[in-house]
Amino acid sequence: MSEQVLRKMDAAQKSRSKVRTIVQVAMLGAISTVLMLFEFPLPFLAPPFYELDFSEVPVLIGAFAMGPVAGIAIEAVKVLLNFVLNGTITAGVGEVANFIVGCAFLLPASFLYRRKKTRKNAVIGMTTGTVLMTVFACVLNAFILLPAYGAAFGMPVQAFVEMGTKINGAIDSLFMFAVLAVGPFNLLKGVLVSVIVLLLYKRIRVILRGDM
C-alpha cells in the first residue's frame, strides 16, 4: 500500500474521529441540559432556591472518555442550552458562574484520570474536583452571585443571610452563608455525582471509547 494511500486513510480516520467527538459533545451537552430540569432542594442544607441536579454526570463522563477539552465543551453546551431555554435574570452572571464552577469540578478529575486511567486516579481526581468546585462556589456566591440575585430581585443581601440563619443559627453574614450553606451543598453534590459516575462509566466506556 502506497504512502499516499496511507496518508489519505489516516486523514479520513482523523476526520471521522473529529465528527464522532463533536456528536458526542453535543449529545452529552443536551443530556446535561435535560438533567438540569430535574432538580430538587435540600432544605436541611441550604435555602430552597439552591436545588440539586445531576447535570455534571454526563459532563464528567465525557471528560473522562474524551479529555478535559471535550469536558469544557460539554459544560459550555449545557450552560448555553440552558440559557437559551430558560433565559437569565442576572445578565448572564449566573451562567458564567455555573460554567466556572463546573470546570473547577471536571478539570482536576479529567487531568488526573488522563495521566493514568485507573479507578484510584478517578477517585482522587473527583475528590480534588469536589473540593475545588466547593471553594469556587463559595467565593462566587458570596461576592458575585448573591449580590447579583439580590439586585435582580430588589432584595438586600441580608435577606439571604436571614434565610440561612433559619437553617443554621451560626450563619450571621454572607460569608458564613457561603461557608455553612453553599459549601456543604456543593460538597454533597460533588460526592453524589462522583459516585454515580463511578457506577456508570464502565457501562458506557465502549460507546464513548473510554478505558477505565
N, C-alpha and C positions, 0 to 999 in steps of 0.2 A: 504494500500500500504506500503510495507516494506521500511525501511530507506535506504537500499542498492539500491532499485529501484529509490527512490527519488534522491539519490546522482548521479546515472547514468543519470537520466533525466536532472538534474541540470548541469552536466558536458557537456552533449550533447547541451544544450541550450547555455552555455557559448562558446562552440566551434563554433556553428552557428553564434553567435554574433560576434566573432572574425573574422570569414570568411567574414561576411557582412561588417564589418568595413574596412577590407583590400580591399575588392572590391570597396567600396565607396571612399576610399582614392585614389586608382588607377584611378577610373573613374573621380573624381573631379580634380586630378592632370593632367590627359590627357586633360580635357576640358579647364583647365587653360592654358595649353601649346598651344592649338589651338587659344585661345583668344589672346595670345601674338603675333600671326601672324597678327592680325587686329589692327594695331596701326597707330596713326596719330600725326603729330606735332602740337604744339601750338605756332606758331611763334610770337605771341604777348606777350608771357611769357618767352620763352627760345629758344636758337638756335635749328634748325631743327633736330639735332641728338638726342634731347630729344623727345621721342614720347610716347604719352599716350595710354595705353591699359587697359582693364578691367579684366586682368587675376587674380586679387586679389579677384574678386567677388566669384568664386567657393571656393577659399581658406577660405574666411571669413564665407561663408555659412557652409562649412564643420566644421570649428572651433566652430561655434555656435551650430551645431547639435551634434557633437561628442566630443567636448572638445579641449583644447589647444594642446595636444599632437598630435591629429589627424590633427589639423591645420598645425602644424610644418611639419608633414609627407607629407601633400598635397603640401606645399610650396617646400619641398625638391624634391618631384617627378616632380613638374613643372620645377624647376631650372635644374634638371638633364636631363630631356627630352629635354629641350631647348638647353642644352649644347651638347647633342648627335646630335640633328637635325641641329644646326647652328654653332657648334664649338665655338671657342673663339679666341680673338686676344690679350688677356691680361693674359694668363696663368691661367685662372680661377678666376682672381681677381674680374671681373665684376659679375660673377655668385655668388661668396661668398657674395659680397656686396648686390646683389639683394636679396639673402636669408636673410641676416641680416635685411635689410630694411623691407622686407615682414613680418618677425617675429615681428619686432618692431610695426607693424600695428596690426597684428592679436592677439598677446598675451594679451595686455591690454583689447582689446574688448572682447575676449573669456573668460578671467578670470572674468571680471566684470559681464558679462552676466551669467556665470556659477553660480555665487554666488546667483543671483536672476534673474530668467528668465522673465524679463519684458521689454517692449519696451523702457522705460526710461533708464534702465541699458544698453541696447543695444546701445542707442544713446550716453550715457555718455562714454561707452567703446570705441565706434568707434571714438568719438571726441578725446579722450585721445590717441588712437592709431594713428590717423591722425597727431597729434602734435608730437608724438614720432617718427613716420616714417619720418616726415619732418626734424626733428633735426638730426636723423641718416643719412638721405640722404645728408643733407648739409655738415656734418662733413666728411662723406666718400668721397663725390665728391671733396671737397676742398683739402683734404690731401692724398687721395689714388687714387680714380678713374680717375680724370682728369690728374694728373701726369702720371698715368699708360697708359692712352689712348694717351697722348702726346708722351710718349716714344715709344709706339707701332707704331704710325703713323709718328714719326720723327718730331713732332711739338712742338715748345716751348709753355709753358702754357700761355704765353702772347697772343697767338693766340686765345685761348678760351676767354680770357678777352676782346679782341677786338670784338669778335662775340657778347658778352654780351653787350658791350657798344653801339653797333648799335641798340639794343632793348631798353636799359635803360642807359641813359647817366651817371647815378650815379654809374654804375659798373666800377670800376677802379682797381680792384685787384681780385685775385682768391677767396678770402674770400667774397668779395662783390658779386661776380658772384654767389657763393653758396647761399648767403642770399637773393639776389634780383631776381635770375632766378630759381635756383634749389628749393628754398623754396616755392615760390608761385606755381610752377608747381606741387609739391607734395601735397601742401595743397588742390589745386583744385582736384587732383586725389583722395585724401582721401575723400573729400566731395562727389564727384560723385559716387565713389564705395560704400560709406555708404548709399547713397540714393537708389541706385539700390538694395543693399542687403535688405534694409528695405521693398522695394516694392516686392521683390521676395521670401523672406524667408518663409513667411506664406504659400505661394502656394506650397512649396515643403517640408515643415516640416514633413509631414506624411511619405514621401518616405525616408527621412533621419532620421526619428524617433526623430525629434526635438520637441520643445514645447515652442512656443512663444505666 
